[in-house]
């Protein structure tokens, strides 16, 4: 049973769920493409856009030291986070359909349990 989820049309970002694995096809970031086995996936989740406090603090102190440097709030992008084969992986999402992302993550979680 094969299911396809199109997260973004241009450039194409889709996730294809197969019986034993799932495939990420990303035309924008080709290094994120790959086939992942459910048996090696420990956890998967969606991370909202948020403030990166550590980087913001670093930039603030850096702006105090260097003349002309300005401080700003550093943000992390929306992303899919997964623990695959003991390694943390992140897939950055730009202008994606959040509802489709949440739906595909729910489907993957059903298949790993």
Phi and psi restraints in degrees (range 20) as a CNS / XPLOR table:
assign (resid 1 and name C) (resid 2 and name N)
       (resid 2 and name CA) (resid 2 and name C) 1.0 -108.6 20.0 2
assign (resid 2 and name N) (resid 2 and name CA)
       (resid 2 and name C) (resid 3 and name N) 1.0 131.3 20.0 2
assign (resid 2 and name C) (resid 3 and name N)
       (resid 3 and name CA) (resid 3 and name C) 1.0 -126.5 20.0 2
assign (resid 3 and name N) (resid 3 and name CA)
       (resid 3 and name C) (resid 4 and name N) 1.0 135.3 20.0 2
assign (resid 3 and name C) (resid 4 and name N)
       (resid 4 and name CA) (resid 4 and name C) 1.0 -113.4 20.0 2
assign (resid 4 and name N) (resid 4 and name CA)
       (resid 4 and name C) (resid 5 and name N) 1.0 135.4 20.0 2
assign (resid 4 and name C) (resid 5 and name N)
       (resid 5 and name CA) (resid 5 and name C) 1.0 -124.2 20.0 2
assign (resid 5 and name N) (resid 5 and name CA)
       (resid 5 and name C) (resid 6 and name N) 1.0 116.8 20.0 2
assign (resid 5 and name C) (resid 6 and name N)
       (resid 6 and name CA) (resid 6 and name C) 1.0 -93.3 20.0 2
assign (resid 6 and name N) (resid 6 and name CA)
       (resid 6 and name C) (resid 7 and name N) 1.0 112.3 20.0 2
assign (resid 6 and name C) (resid 7 and name N)
       (resid 7 and name CA) (resid 7 and name C) 1.0 -86.8 20.0 2
assign (resid 7 and name N) (resid 7 and name CA)
       (resid 7 and name C) (resid 8 and name N) 1.0 -35.0 20.0 2
assign (resid 7 and name C) (resid 8 and name N)
       (resid 8 and name CA) (resid 8 and name C) 1.0 -149.0 20.0 2
assign (resid 8 and name N) (resid 8 and name CA)
       (resid 8 and name C) (resid 9 and name N) 1.0 136.4 20.0 2
assign (resid 8 and name C) (resid 9 and name N)
       (resid 9 and name CA) (resid 9 and name C) 1.0 -85.5 20.0 2
assign (resid 9 and name N) (resid 9 and name CA)
       (resid 9 and name C) (resid 10 and name N) 1.0 -40.7 20.0 2
assign (resid 9 and name C) (resid 10 and name N)
       (resid 10 and name CA) (resid 10 and name C) 1.0 -133.8 20.0 2
assign (resid 10 and name N) (resid 10 and name CA)
       (resid 10 and name C) (resid 11 and name N) 1.0 120.1 20.0 2
assign (resid 10 and name C) (resid 11 and name N)
       (resid 11 and name CA) (resid 11 and name C) 1.0 -65.3 20.0 2
assign (resid 11 and name N) (resid 11 and name CA)
       (resid 11 and name C) (resid 12 and name N) 1.0 151.7 20.0 2
assign (resid 11 and name C) (resid 12 and name N)
       (resid 12 and name CA) (resid 12 and name C) 1.0 -61.7 20.0 2
assign (resid 12 and name N) (resid 12 and name CA)
       (resid 12 and name C) (resid 13 and name N) 1.0 131.1 20.0 2
assign (resid 12 and name C) (resid 13 and name N)
       (resid 13 and name CA) (resid 13 and name C) 1.0 -136.8 20.0 2
assign (resid 13 and name N) (resid 13 and name CA)
       (resid 13 and name C) (resid 14 and name N) 1.0 113.2 20.0 2
assign (resid 13 and name C) (resid 14 and name N)
       (resid 14 and name CA) (resid 14 and name C) 1.0 -140.8 20.0 2
assign (resid 14 and name N) (resid 14 and name CA)
       (resid 14 and name C) (resid 15 and name N) 1.0 157.0 20.0 2
assign (resid 14 and name C) (resid 15 and name N)
       (resid 15 and name CA) (resid 15 and name C) 1.0 -124.2 20.0 2
assign (resid 15 and name N) (resid 15 and name CA)
       (resid 15 and name C) (resid 16 and name N) 1.0 127.5 20.0 2
assign (resid 15 and name C) (resid 16 and name N)
       (resid 16 and name CA) (resid 16 and name C) 1.0 -110.2 20.0 2
assign (resid 16 and name N) (resid 16 and name CA)
       (resid 16 and name C) (resid 17 and name N) 1.0 120.6 20.0 2
assign (resid 16 and name C) (resid 17 and name N)
       (resid 17 and name CA) (resid 17 and name C) 1.0 -94.7 20.0 2
assign (resid 17 and name N) (resid 17 and name CA)
       (resid 17 and name C) (resid 18 and name N) 1.0 123.9 20.0 2
assign (resid 17 and name C) (resid 18 and name N)
       (resid 18 and name CA) (resid 18 and name C) 1.0 -110.0 20.0 2
assign (resid 18 and name N) (resid 18 and name CA)
       (resid 18 and name C) (resid 19 and name N) 1.0 -178.1 20.0 2
assign (resid 18 and name C) (resid 19 and name N)
       (resid 19 and name CA) (resid 19 and name C) 1.0 -65.9 20.0 2
assign (resid 19 and name N) (resid 19 and name CA)
       (resid 19 and name C) (resid 20 and name N) 1.0 -43.9 20.0 2
assign (resid 19 and name C) (resid 20 and name N)
       (resid 20 and name CA) (resid 20 and name C) 1.0 -109.1 20.0 2
assign (resid 20 and name N) (resid 20 and name CA)
       (resid 20 and name C) (resid 21 and name N) 1.0 -11.6 20.0 2
assign (resid 20 and name C) (resid 21 and name N)
       (resid 21 and name CA) (resid 21 and name C) 1.0 -153.7 20.0 2
assign (resid 21 and name N) (resid 21 and name CA)
       (resid 21 and name C) (resid 22 and name N) 1.0 175.2 20.0 2
assign (resid 21 and name C) (resid 22 and name N)
       (resid 22 and name CA) (resid 22 and name C) 1.0 -135.2 20.0 2
assign (resid 22 and name N) (resid 22 and name CA)
       (resid 22 and name C) (resid 23 and name N) 1.0 152.9 20.0 2
assign (resid 22 and name C) (resid 23 and name N)
       (resid 23 and name CA) (resid 23 and name C) 1.0 -120.8 20.0 2
assign (resid 23 and name N) (resid 23 and name CA)
       (resid 23 and name C) (resid 24 and name N) 1.0 134.1 20.0 2
assign (resid 23 and name C) (resid 24 and name N)
       (resid 24 and name CA) (resid 24 and name C) 1.0 -104.3 20.0 2
assign (resid 24 and name N) (resid 24 and name CA)
       (resid 24 and name C) (resid 25 and name N) 1.0 124.0 20.0 2
assign (resid 24 and name C) (resid 25 and name N)
       (resid 25 and name CA) (resid 25 and name C) 1.0 -117.3 20.0 2
assign (resid 25 and name N) (resid 25 and name CA)
       (resid 25 and name C) (resid 26 and name N) 1.0 113.0 20.0 2
assign (resid 25 and name C) (resid 26 and name N)
       (resid 26 and name CA) (resid 26 and name C) 1.0 -128.9 20.0 2
assign (resid 26 and name N) (resid 26 and name CA)
       (resid 26 and name C) (resid 27 and name N) 1.0 109.6 20.0 2
assign (resid 26 and name C) (resid 27 and name N)
       (resid 27 and name CA) (resid 27 and name C) 1.0 -78.5 20.0 2
assign (resid 27 and name N) (resid 27 and name CA)
       (resid 27 and name C) (resid 28 and name N) 1.0 -17.6 20.0 2
assign (resid 27 and name C) (resid 28 and name N)
       (resid 28 and name CA) (resid 28 and name C) 1.0 -82.0 20.0 2
assign (resid 28 and name N) (resid 28 and name CA)
       (resid 28 and name C) (resid 29 and name N) 1.0 -47.1 20.0 2
assign (resid 28 and name C) (resid 29 and name N)
       (resid 29 and name CA) (resid 29 and name C) 1.0 -118.6 20.0 2
assign (resid 29 and name N) (resid 29 and name CA)
       (resid 29 and name C) (resid 30 and name N) 1.0 87.5 20.0 2
assign (resid 29 and name C) (resid 30 and name N)
       (resid 30 and name CA) (resid 30 and name C) 1.0 -63.3 20.0 2
assign (resid 30 and name N) (resid 30 and name CA)
       (resid 30 and name C) (resid 31 and name N) 1.0 -24.8 20.0 2
assign (resid 30 and name C) (resid 31 and name N)
       (resid 31 and name CA) (resid 31 and name C) 1.0 -69.1 20.0 2
assign (resid 31 and name N) (resid 31 and name CA)
       (resid 31 and name C) (resid 32 and name N) 1.0 -14.6 20.0 2
assign (resid 31 and name C) (resid 32 and name N)
       (resid 32 and name CA) (resid 32 and name C) 1.0 -87.4 20.0 2
assign (resid 32 and name N) (resid 32 and name CA)
       (resid 32 and name C) (resid 33 and name N) 1.0 -7.7 20.0 2
assign (resid 32 and name C) (resid 33 and name N)
       (resid 33 and name CA) (resid 33 and name C) 1.0 -65.1 20.0 2
assign (resid 33 and name N) (resid 33 and name CA)
       (resid 33 and name C) (resid 34 and name N) 1.0 148.4 20.0 2
assign (resid 33 and name C) (resid 34 and name N)
       (resid 34 and name CA) (resid 34 and name C) 1.0 167.3 20.0 2
assign (resid 34 and name N) (resid 34 and name CA)
       (resid 34 and name C) (resid 35 and name N) 1.0 167.0 20.0 2
assign (resid 34 and name C) (resid 35 and name N)
       (resid 35 and name CA) (resid 35 and name C) 1.0 -111.3 20.0 2
assign (resid 35 and name N) (resid 35 and name CA)
       (resid 35 and name C) (resid 36 and name N) 1.0 130.7 20.0 2
assign (resid 35 and name C) (resid 36 and name N)
       (resid 36 and name CA) (resid 36 and name C) 1.0 -125.7 20.0 2
assign (resid 36 and name N) (resid 36 and name CA)
       (resid 36 and name C) (resid 37 and name N) 1.0 127.3 20.0 2
assign (resid 36 and name C) (resid 37 and name N)
       (resid 37 and name CA) (resid 37 and name C) 1.0 -79.1 20.0 2
assign (resid 37 and name N) (resid 37 and name CA)
       (resid 37 and name C) (resid 38 and name N) 1.0 137.9 20.0 2
assign (resid 37 and name C) (resid 38 and name N)
       (resid 38 and name CA) (resid 38 and name C) 1.0 -62.2 20.0 2
assign (resid 38 and name N) (resid 38 and name CA)
       (resid 38 and name C) (resid 39 and name N) 1.0 -33.2 20.0 2
assign (resid 38 and name C) (resid 39 and name N)
       (resid 39 and name CA) (resid 39 and name C) 1.0 -67.3 20.0 2
assign (resid 39 and name N) (resid 39 and name CA)
       (resid 39 and name C) (resid 40 and name N) 1.0 -20.9 20.0 2
assign (resid 39 and name C) (resid 40 and name N)
       (resid 40 and name CA) (resid 40 and name C) 1.0 -101.3 20.0 2
assign (resid 40 and name N) (resid 40 and name CA)
       (resid 40 and name C) (resid 41 and name N) 1.0 -0.7 20.0 2
assign (resid 40 and name C) (resid 41 and name N)
       (resid 41 and name CA) (resid 41 and name C) 1.0 -93.6 20.0 2
assign (resid 41 and name N) (resid 41 and name CA)
       (resid 41 and name C) (resid 42 and name N) 1.0 118.4 20.0 2
assign (resid 41 and name C) (resid 42 and name N)
       (resid 42 and name CA) (resid 42 and name C) 1.0 -90.8 20.0 2
assign (resid 42 and name N) (resid 42 and name CA)
       (resid 42 and name C) (resid 43 and name N) 1.0 -35.9 20.0 2
assign (resid 42 and name C) (resid 43 and name N)
       (resid 43 and name CA) (resid 43 and name C) 1.0 -160.0 20.0 2
assign (resid 43 and name N) (resid 43 and name CA)
       (resid 43 and name C) (resid 44 and name N) 1.0 150.1 20.0 2
assign (resid 43 and name C) (resid 44 and name N)
       (resid 44 and name CA) (resid 44 and name C) 1.0 -146.8 20.0 2
assign (resid 44 and name N) (resid 44 and name CA)
       (resid 44 and name C) (resid 45 and name N) 1.0 145.1 20.0 2
assign (resid 44 and name C) (resid 45 and name N)
       (resid 45 and name CA) (resid 45 and name C) 1.0 -161.2 20.0 2
assign (resid 45 and name N) (resid 45 and name CA)
       (resid 45 and name C) (resid 46 and name N) 1.0 169.6 20.0 2
assign (resid 45 and name C) (resid 46 and name N)
       (resid 46 and name CA) (resid 46 and name C) 1.0 -109.1 20.0 2
assign (resid 46 and name N) (resid 46 and name CA)
       (resid 46 and name C) (resid 47 and name N) 1.0 129.6 20.0 2
assign (resid 46 and name C) (resid 47 and name N)
       (resid 47 and name CA) (resid 47 and name C) 1.0 -109.0 20.0 2
assign (resid 47 and name N) (resid 47 and name CA)
       (resid 47 and name C) (resid 48 and name N) 1.0 127.0 20.0 2
assign (resid 47 and name C) (resid 48 and name N)
       (resid 48 and name CA) (resid 48 and name C) 1.0 -71.8 20.0 2
assign (resid 48 and name N) (resid 48 and name CA)
       (resid 48 and name C) (resid 49 and name N) 1.0 163.8 20.0 2
assign (resid 48 and name C) (resid 49 and name N)
       (resid 49 and name CA) (resid 49 and name C) 1.0 -63.4 20.0 2
assign (resid 49 and name N) (resid 49 and name CA)
       (resid 49 and name C) (resid 50 and name N) 1.0 134.8 20.0 2
assign (resid 49 and name C) (resid 50 and name N)
       (resid 50 and name CA) (resid 50 and name C) 1.0 -150.3 20.0 2
assign (resid 50 and name N) (resid 50 and name CA)
       (resid 50 and name C) (resid 51 and name N) 1.0 169.8 20.0 2
assign (resid 50 and name C) (resid 51 and name N)
       (resid 51 and name CA) (resid 51 and name C) 1.0 -84.2 20.0 2
assign (resid 51 and name N) (resid 51 and name CA)
       (resid 51 and name C) (resid 52 and name N) 1.0 133.1 20.0 2
assign (resid 51 and name C) (resid 52 and name N)
       (resid 52 and name CA) (resid 52 and name C) 1.0 -94.1 20.0 2
assign (resid 52 and name N) (resid 52 and name CA)
       (resid 52 and name C) (resid 53 and name N) 1.0 98.2 20.0 2
assign (resid 52 and name C) (resid 53 and name N)
       (resid 53 and name CA) (resid 53 and name C) 1.0 -65.7 20.0 2
assign (resid 53 and name N) (resid 53 and name CA)
       (resid 53 and name C) (resid 54 and name N) 1.0 -39.1 20.0 2
assign (resid 53 and name C) (resid 54 and name N)
       (resid 54 and name CA) (resid 54 and name C) 1.0 -64.8 20.0 2
assign (resid 54 and name N) (resid 54 and name CA)
       (resid 54 and name C) (resid 55 and name N) 1.0 -47.7 20.0 2
assign (resid 54 and name C) (resid 55 and name N)
       (resid 55 and name CA) (resid 55 and name C) 1.0 -65.2 20.0 2
assign (resid 55 and name N) (resid 55 and name CA)
       (resid 55 and name C) (resid 56 and name N) 1.0 -37.9 20.0 2
assign (resid 55 and name C) (resid 56 and name N)
       (resid 56 and name CA) (resid 56 and name C) 1.0 -62.0 20.0 2
assign (resid 56 and name N) (resid 56 and name CA)
       (resid 56 and name C) (resid 57 and name N) 1.0 -43.0 20.0 2
assign (resid 56 and name C) (resid 57 and name N)
       (resid 57 and name CA) (resid 57 and name C) 1.0 -64.1 20.0 2
assign (resid 57 and name N) (resid 57 and name CA)
       (resid 57 and name C) (resid 58 and name N) 1.0 -42.9 20.0 2
assign (resid 57 and name C) (resid 58 and name N)
       (resid 58 and name CA) (resid 58 and name C) 1.0 -61.1 20.0 2
assign (resid 58 and name N) (resid 58 and name CA)
       (resid 58 and name C) (resid 59 and name N) 1.0 -46.1 20.0 2
assign (resid 58 and name C) (resid 59 and name N)
       (resid 59 and name CA) (resid 59 and name C) 1.0 -64.2 20.0 2
assign (resid 59 and name N) (resid 59 and name CA)
       (resid 59 and name C) (resid 60 and name N) 1.0 -38.1 20.0 2
assign (resid 59 and name C) (resid 60 and name N)
       (resid 60 and name CA) (resid 60 and name C) 1.0 -61.7 20.0 2
assign (resid 60 and name N) (resid 60 and name CA)
       (resid 60 and name C) (resid 61 and name N) 1.0 -49.0 20.0 2
assign (resid 60 and name C) (resid 61 and name N)
       (resid 61 and name CA) (resid 61 and name C) 1.0 -65.4 20.0 2
assign (resid 61 and name N) (resid 61 and name CA)
       (resid 61 and name C) (resid 62 and name N) 1.0 -36.6 20.0 2
assign (resid 61 and name C) (resid 62 and name N)
       (resid 62 and name CA) (resid 62 and name C) 1.0 -62.9 20.0 2
assign (resid 62 and name N) (resid 62 and name CA)
       (resid 62 and name C) (resid 63 and name N) 1.0 -39.2 20.0 2
assign (resid 62 and name C) (resid 63 and name N)
       (resid 63 and name CA) (resid 63 and name C) 1.0 -69.8 20.0 2
assign (resid 63 and name N) (resid 63 and name CA)
       (resid 63 and name C) (resid 64 and name N) 1.0 -25.3 20.0 2
assign (resid 63 and name C) (resid 64 and name N)
       (resid 64 and name CA) (resid 64 and name C) 1.0 -73.4 20.0 2
assign (resid 64 and name N) (resid 64 and name CA)
       (resid 64 and name C) (resid 65 and name N) 1.0 -32.5 20.0 2
assign (resid 64 and name C) (resid 65 and name N)
       (resid 65 and name CA) (resid 65 and name C) 1.0 -81.5 20.0 2
assign (resid 65 and name N) (resid 65 and name CA)
       (resid 65 and name C) (resid 66 and name N) 1.0 -45.0 20.0 2
assign (resid 65 and name C) (resid 66 and name N)
       (resid 66 and name CA) (resid 66 and name C) 1.0 -93.4 20.0 2
assign (resid 66 and name N) (resid 66 and name CA)
       (resid 66 and name C) (resid 67 and name N) 1.0 132.3 20.0 2
assign (resid 66 and name C) (resid 67 and name N)
       (resid 67 and name CA) (resid 67 and name C) 1.0 -70.9 20.0 2
assign (resid 67 and name N) (resid 67 and name CA)
       (resid 67 and name C) (resid 68 and name N) 1.0 139.7 20.0 2
assign (resid 67 and name C) (resid 68 and name N)
       (resid 68 and name CA) (resid 68 and name C) 1.0 86.0 20.0 2
assign (resid 68 and name N) (resid 68 and name CA)
       (resid 68 and name C) (resid 69 and name N) 1.0 -13.0 20.0 2
assign (resid 68 and name C) (resid 69 and name N)
       (resid 69 and name CA) (resid 69 and name C) 1.0 -78.5 20.0 2
assign (resid 69 and name N) (resid 69 and name CA)
       (resid 69 and name C) (resid 70 and name N) 1.0 142.9 20.0 2
assign (resid 69 and name C) (resid 70 and name N)
       (resid 70 and name CA) (resid 70 and name C) 1.0 -114.0 20.0 2
assign (resid 70 and name N) (resid 70 and name CA)
       (resid 70 and name C) (resid 71 and name N) 1.0 149.6 20.0 2
assign (resid 70 and name C) (resid 71 and name N)
       (resid 71 and name CA) (resid 71 and name C) 1.0 -96.8 20.0 2
assign (resid 71 and name N) (resid 71 and name CA)
       (resid 71 and name C) (resid 72 and name N) 1.0 151.8 20.0 2
assign (resid 71 and name C) (resid 72 and name N)
       (resid 72 and name CA) (resid 72 and name C) 1.0 -152.8 20.0 2
assign (resid 72 and name N) (resid 72 and name CA)
       (resid 72 and name C) (resid 73 and name N) 1.0 164.4 20.0 2
assign (resid 72 and name C) (resid 73 and name N)
       (resid 73 and name CA) (resid 73 and name C) 1.0 -84.2 20.0 2
assign (resid 73 and name N) (resid 73 and name CA)
       (resid 73 and name C) (resid 74 and name N) 1.0 125.4 20.0 2
assign (resid 73 and name C) (resid 74 and name N)
       (resid 74 and name CA) (resid 74 and name C) 1.0 -90.6 20.0 2
assign (resid 74 and name N) (resid 74 and name CA)
       (resid 74 and name C) (resid 75 and name N) 1.0 132.3 20.0 2
assign (resid 74 and name C) (resid 75 and name N)
       (resid 75 and name CA) (resid 75 and name C) 1.0 -114.0 20.0 2
assign (resid 75 and name N) (resid 75 and name CA)
       (resid 75 and name C) (resid 76 and name N) 1.0 149.0 20.0 2
assign (resid 75 and name C) (resid 76 and name N)
       (resid 76 and name CA) (resid 76 and name C) 1.0 -101.7 20.0 2
assign (resid 76 and name N) (resid 76 and name CA)
       (resid 76 and name C) (resid 77 and name N) 1.0 145.5 20.0 2
assign (resid 76 and name C) (resid 77 and name N)
       (resid 77 and name CA) (resid 77 and name C) 1.0 -79.3 20.0 2
assign (resid 77 and name N) (resid 77 and name CA)
       (resid 77 and name C) (resid 78 and name N) 1.0 162.9 20.0 2
assign (resid 77 and name C) (resid 78 and name N)
       (resid 78 and name CA) (resid 78 and name C) 1.0 -64.8 20.0 2
assign (resid 78 and name N) (resid 78 and name CA)
       (resid 78 and name C) (resid 79 and name N) 1.0 143.3 20.0 2
assign (resid 78 and name C) (resid 79 and name N)
       (resid 79 and name CA) (resid 79 and name C) 1.0 -159.0 20.0 2
assign (resid 79 and name N) (resid 79 and name CA)
       (resid 79 and name C) (resid 80 and name N) 1.0 159.7 20.0 2
assign (resid 79 and name C) (resid 80 and name N)
       (resid 80 and name CA) (resid 80 and name C) 1.0 -96.6 20.0 2
assign (resid 80 and name N) (resid 80 and name CA)
       (resid 80 and name C) (resid 81 and name N) 1.0 129.0 20.0 2
assign (resid 80 and name C) (resid 81 and name N)
       (resid 81 and name CA) (resid 81 and name C) 1.0 -116.0 20.0 2
assign (resid 81 and name N) (resid 81 and name CA)
       (resid 81 and name C) (resid 82 and name N) 1.0 133.0 20.0 2
assign (resid 81 and name C) (resid 82 and name N)
       (resid 82 and name CA) (resid 82 and name C) 1.0 -144.0 20.0 2
assign (resid 82 and name N) (resid 82 and name CA)
       (resid 82 and name C) (resid 83 and name N) 1.0 149.5 20.0 2
assign (resid 82 and name C) (resid 83 and name N)
       (resid 83 and name CA) (resid 83 and name C) 1.0 -102.3 20.0 2
assign (resid 83 and name N) (resid 83 and name CA)
       (resid 83 and name C) (resid 84 and name N) 1.0 103.2 20.0 2
assign (resid 83 and name C) (resid 84 and name N)
       (resid 84 and name CA) (resid 84 and name C) 1.0 -116.5 20.0 2
assign (resid 84 and name N) (resid 84 and name CA)
       (resid 84 and name C) (resid 85 and name N) 1.0 119.2 20.0 2
assign (resid 84 and name C) (resid 85 and name N)
       (resid 85 and name CA) (resid 85 and name C) 1.0 55.5 20.0 2
assign (resid 85 and name N) (resid 85 and name CA)
       (resid 85 and name C) (resid 86 and name N) 1.0 38.7 20.0 2
assign (resid 85 and name C) (resid 86 and name N)
       (resid 86 and name CA) (resid 86 and name C) 1.0 81.6 20.0 2
assign (resid 86 and name N) (resid 86 and name CA)
       (resid 86 and name C) (resid 87 and name N) 1.0 3.5 20.0 2
assign (resid 86 and name C) (resid 87 and name N)
       (resid 87 and name CA) (resid 87 and name C) 1.0 -119.2 20.0 2
assign (resid 87 and name N) (resid 87 and name CA)
       (resid 87 and name C) (resid 88 and name N) 1.0 139.3 20.0 2
assign (resid 87 and name C) (resid 88 and name N)
       (resid 88 and name CA) (resid 88 and name C) 1.0 -81.1 20.0 2
assign (resid 88 and name N) (resid 88 and name CA)
       (resid 88 and name C) (resid 89 and name N) 1.0 128.2 20.0 2
assign (resid 88 and name C) (resid 89 and name N)
       (resid 89 and name CA) (resid 89 and name C) 1.0 -125.4 20.0 2
assign (resid 89 and name N) (resid 89 and name CA)
       (resid 89 and name C) (resid 90 and name N) 1.0 144.7 20.0 2
assign (resid 89 and name C) (resid 90 and name N)
       (resid 90 and name CA) (resid 90 and name C) 1.0 -128.7 20.0 2
assign (resid 90 and name N) (resid 90 and name CA)
       (resid 90 and name C) (resid 91 and name N) 1.0 139.4 20.0 2
assign (resid 90 and name C) (resid 91 and name N)
       (resid 91 and name CA) (resid 91 and name C) 1.0 -124.4 20.0 2
assign (resid 91 and name N) (resid 91 and name CA)
       (resid 91 and name C) (resid 92 and name N) 1.0 109.8 20.0 2
assign (resid 91 and name C) (resid 92 and name N)
       (resid 92 and name CA) (resid 92 and name C) 1.0 -70.2 20.0 2
assign (resid 92 and name N) (resid 92 and name CA)
       (resid 92 and name C) (resid 93 and name N) 1.0 139.4 20.0 2
assign (resid 92 and name C) (resid 93 and name N)
       (resid 93 and name CA) (resid 93 and name C) 1.0 -118.3 20.0 2
assign (resid 93 and name N) (resid 93 and name CA)
       (resid 93 and name C) (resid 94 and name N) 1.0 129.3 20.0 2
assign (resid 93 and name C) (resid 94 and name N)
       (resid 94 and name CA) (resid 94 and name C) 1.0 -121.9 20.0 2
assign (resid 94 and name N) (resid 94 and name CA)
       (resid 94 and name C) (resid 95 and name N) 1.0 126.8 20.0 2
assign (resid 94 and name C) (resid 95 and name N)
       (resid 95 and name CA) (resid 95 and name C) 1.0 48.8 20.0 2
assign (resid 95 and name N) (resid 95 and name CA)
       (resid 95 and name C) (resid 96 and name N) 1.0 48.6 20.0 2
assign (resid 95 and name C) (resid 96 and name N)
       (resid 96 and name CA) (resid 96 and name C) 1.0 -103.9 20.0 2
assign (resid 96 and name N) (resid 96 and name CA)
       (resid 96 and name C) (resid 97 and name N) 1.0 160.4 20.0 2
assign (resid 96 and name C) (resid 97 and name N)
       (resid 97 and name CA) (resid 97 and name C) 1.0 -79.4 20.0 2
assign (resid 97 and name N) (resid 97 and name CA)
       (resid 97 and name C) (resid 98 and name N) 1.0 105.4 20.0 2
assign (resid 97 and name C) (resid 98 and name N)
       (resid 98 and name CA) (resid 98 and name C) 1.0 -61.5 20.0 2
assign (resid 98 and name N) (resid 98 and name CA)
       (resid 98 and name C) (resid 99 and name N) 1.0 -36.2 20.0 2
assign (resid 98 and name C) (resid 99 and name N)
       (resid 99 and name CA) (resid 99 and name C) 1.0 -64.6 20.0 2
assign (resid 99 and name N) (resid 99 and name CA)
       (resid 99 and name C) (resid 100 and name N) 1.0 -38.3 20.0 2
assign (resid 99 and name C) (resid 100 and name N)
       (resid 100 and name CA) (resid 100 and name C) 1.0 -67.9 20.0 2
assign (resid 100 and name N) (resid 100 and name CA)
       (resid 100 and name C) (resid 101 and name N) 1.0 -40.1 20.0 2
assign (resid 100 and name C) (resid 101 and name N)
       (resid 101 and name CA) (resid 101 and name C) 1.0 -60.4 20.0 2
assign (resid 101 and name N) (resid 101 and name CA)
       (resid 101 and name C) (resid 102 and name N) 1.0 -46.8 20.0 2
assign (resid 101 and name C) (resid 102 and name N)
       (resid 102 and name CA) (resid 102 and name C) 1.0 -64.3 20.0 2
assign (resid 102 and name N) (resid 102 and name CA)
       (resid 102 and name C) (resid 103 and name N) 1.0 -36.9 20.0 2
assign (resid 102 and name C) (resid 103 and name N)
       (resid 103 and name CA) (resid 103 and name C) 1.0 -65.2 20.0 2
assign (resid 103 and name N) (resid 103 and name CA)
       (resid 103 and name C) (resid 104 and name N) 1.0 -44.4 20.0 2
assign (resid 103 and name C) (resid 104 and name N)
       (resid 104 and name CA) (resid 104 and name C) 1.0 -68.5 20.0 2
assign (resid 104 and name N) (resid 104 and name CA)
       (resid 104 and name C) (resid 105 and name N) 1.0 -36.1 20.0 2
assign (resid 104 and name C) (resid 105 and name N)
       (resid 105 and name CA) (resid 105 and name C) 1.0 -65.4 20.0 2
assign (resid 105 and name N) (resid 105 and name CA)
       (resid 105 and name C) (resid 106 and name N) 1.0 -39.9 20.0 2
assign (resid 105 and name C) (resid 106 and name N)
       (resid 106 and name CA) (resid 106 and name C) 1.0 -61.6 20.0 2
assign (resid 106 and name N) (resid 106 and name CA)
       (resid 106 and name C) (resid 107 and name N) 1.0 -43.5 20.0 2
assign (resid 106 and name C) (resid 107 and name N)
       (resid 107 and name CA) (resid 107 and name C) 1.0 -63.1 20.0 2
assign (resid 107 and name N) (resid 107 and name CA)
       (resid 107 and name C) (resid 108 and name N) 1.0 -42.1 20.0 2
assign (resid 107 and name C) (resid 108 and name N)
       (resid 108 and name CA) (resid 108 and name C) 1.0 -65.9 20.0 2
assign (resid 108 and name N) (resid 108 and name CA)
       (resid 108 and name C) (resid 109 and name N) 1.0 -42.1 20.0 2
assign (resid 108 and name C) (resid 109 and name N)
       (resid 109 and name CA) (resid 109 and name C) 1.0 -61.0 20.0 2
assign (resid 109 and name N) (resid 109 and name CA)
       (resid 109 and name C) (resid 110 and name N) 1.0 -36.2 20.0 2
assign (resid 109 and name C) (resid 110 and name N)
       (resid 110 and name CA) (resid 110 and name C) 1.0 -63.4 20.0 2
assign (resid 110 and name N) (resid 110 and name CA)
       (resid 110 and name C) (resid 111 and name N) 1.0 -37.5 20.0 2
assign (resid 110 and name C) (resid 111 and name N)
       (resid 111 and name CA) (resid 111 and name C) 1.0 -78.5 20.0 2
assign (resid 111 and name N) (resid 111 and name CA)
       (resid 111 and name C) (resid 112 and name N) 1.0 -22.8 20.0 2
assign (resid 111 and name C) (resid 112 and name N)
       (resid 112 and name CA) (resid 112 and name C) 1.0 -87.7 20.0 2
assign (resid 112 and name N) (resid 112 and name CA)
       (resid 112 and name C) (resid 113 and name N) 1.0 -15.6 20.0 2
